[in-house]
Amino acid sequence: MEMNTLLYVHKLSDEIIRLRRYLHQHPELSFEEYETSKFVYQQLSNIEGMQVEKGIGVETSVVGTLTRGNGPTVAIRADMDALPILETTEHSFPSANSGVMHACGHDAHTAIALSVATIMGEIWRNSDIQGTVKFIFQPAEENTDESGKTGSPYLIEAGVLKDIDCIIALHMDPEHEVGTTRIHDGYSMANVDVFQAKIFGTGGHGAYPHLGTDPIWMLGPVLQALHGIVARNISPLDAAVVSIGEIKAGSASNIIPTEVYLQGTLRSYTPEVRIELEQRLEKAFSIVEAFGGSYELEVLHGEPALYNSPLVNTTLKEVVSELYPTMNIIDIPFGLGGEDFSYMTKVVPGSMIFLGCSIPDGMKRDLHTPIFDIDERCLPIGTAILTQTLLNYLLGRAQLPQNYLNSENEAM
């Protein structure tokens, strides 16, 4: 059974761009993707044979399913939410929702996934292909709710990954131009943890510091210890970052305050380094006890490190080479940013690839900035890669992960 994926994509190329531009103009924040989910639901409902569900785990989630007979079950995940950023791009379709912007490429992710669903729907009508494909449109990748959760854990708890053999996602990559993709085995994005702490002293009058204990003075050695965690306690071969993002203390020039508040972030790849960072953090703050102070420390665990299945990556690399023989495949990690797709690849084998999208004019348009934008030539490429990957699995051309219990097992 021969199917020309590139021909399908070529016929749909203008529509992929139209979808992306519409979504870009109508961004919505995490857990508020009401119009976006309605739009996605309508688009999926227009595909013959597509079973569409809303509100799985999160009110604004949408899942479309194509299924026939026996065969593998493969999923595509696309995130839908935007960021609280005032857009300053110069293109002709800026955000119509002032102060909200698709500055991380989720408009492109959603447009690509909808286009893959459209193509697969056509293939489903014109063939007897067996198996199941799920298209998971996830809310709230960027931010947490009052319970400290992003969208992915809610969908998992609601059973969206039940019976799935593997799951695939892609992400825009403004660090590289169109014609490049990053595919990396194993840990590729970071564990993301936030710490909040208070250092306590007695405070006192600025003229008589010797009569009390000063938490601002104690902060000095604590900061040295914090910044020394990675420099002197973590192996240079391990990815790790400790960053302090906020410090608050005091109310007047002549008052030594009773406490100092600070918060920051811990980033790492492996579970072992994640634990080590937290232990070293505790020791750094305990320094204040030698100076007559005390402290409180809380570590809030965010998304785990993204683990990309080497076996799934093998299929993705084969697909990229098959469709685009001259494409540059870069095998390096994606950085120490966080991605809540990582929750999903802890449950089922999967992989996320980064797709080059930078506009070749020399201007840097980084993720999460007001000027973020993409070279739309990447949209058909992403659509083709995901479509062909699905077909290779469904047609038995690619090996599905077997006896997969969790991400760490495959790494052994």
Protein Blocks (a to p, Z undefined) as FASTA:
>chain_A
ZZdfklmmmmmmmmmmmmmmmmmmmgcdehilmmmmmmmmmmmmmpghiacdehihiakb
ccddddehjdddddddddfbdcddddfbfbfbdcfbghiacfeopmmmmmmmmmmmmmmm
mmmmmpccecdddddddehklbccfkopafklmmmmnopmgoiabdcdddddfkbcehia
cddehjfbdcddddddddddebpafklmmlmccfklmmmmmmmmmmmmmmmmccfkbgcd
dddfbdcedjbfkbccfbdcdddddddfblmlmmmmmmmmmmmmmmmmmnopacdddddd
ddddddddfklmmmmmmmmmmmmmmbccddddebjcdcfklmmmmmpgcddddddfbdce
hpacdehiakbccdfklmmmmmmmmmmmmmmmmnopaccdehifbfklmmZZ
